[in-house]
Amino acid sequence: MQKSPDDKNFHPTYYMSKKTTEAEKKYSSYELEALAVIEAVKKFRVYLLGIPFKIVIDSSALEKTMQKKDLVTRVARWALLLEEFDYVIEHRSGTRMTHVDALSRSPIDIFCISFDNILPRLKSAQDSDNEVKAIKELLRISAYEDYCDRNGILYKFVEGKELVVVPDSMQTEIIRNAHEKGHTGVKYTEKHLQDYYYIPKLRQKVEKIISNCVHCILINQKRGKKEGLLHPLQKEDTPLHTYHIDHLAPLESTNKNYKYVLAIIDAFTKFVWIYPTKNTISAEVIAKLEIQKAVFGSPFQIMSDRGTAFTSGDFADCCAKEKNKTSCNYDWPAKSQWTD
């Protein structure tokens, strides 16, 4: 609080709040009151040290607890922390602390539809709608269980409720106004409209209007880093030109302790070779590639992800040894691996 030079009254200059952790939620009420005091004095420590100040709370239990000799360990630590401050605790009843409670309470969702101004417009729109006028003409001849005409406005009975029939010309406006009262979601907006209005295919129309709400689009857009773009892999013209290799995640161990699988896919034919391995180190990968080379020869290029087996120096040396026959390259750009 700071005194204003204009009206000589104290005004707040800073607010703070903090969400309790899962462990703190289990604290007793007086411990939570003490925690609020501790967090506050820690936050404003640089302003409070060396000056007398008053802590006003609506919990008399905290004031009495701090005067006890035997304290639980947690509260005792907090009491020691407060020893460096020159403070007094003043209890104030909850009825006099409503201004503080207002800051610590979640806002109440208010959804109210006013009929004062909209009913005359609805009546005029109904009178201009051919389908609604036809139903009103039938009601003048005989009564129907599904509809009624009250003061020139057509209502439809749905599950025991009288709902105003909204003509086509005002449906978009009615739905948009209901949504913009709190920019609620499809389910919530539809639920409250169903309490007052009858609009055929309401869910589809609500979804369409909300999906085009600029405010909701801006609020719901993703924050942080965006996903990178995938680059299509170039398709080679000959078989065995490029291999895509990767390990499959740990599987159930076999009798010979094989827990992994090295998958090799030919980029041209999409043919798959599967080699069981006991681990994912580069030595295992090199050994399996030697078996593959003995039958099919060395590929021109090997593509993989950034697994340690494929980025190690041993694997790079293995590829470099093939440069006299073929150029065995390995790279890992942000591309979609077929082995994935």
Beta strands, then each sheet from edge to edge (+ up, - down):
strand 1: 2-3
strand 2: 10-11
strand 3: 52-57
strand 4: 86-91
strand 5: 147-150
strand 6: 153-158
strand 7: 161-165
strand 8: 197-198
strand 9: 242-248
strand 10: 260-266
strand 11: 272-277
strand 12: 301-303
strand 13: 329-331
sheet 1: 1+ 2-
sheet 2: 3+ 4+
sheet 3: 5+ 6- 7+ 8+
sheet 4: 11+ 10- 9+ 12+ 13+
end
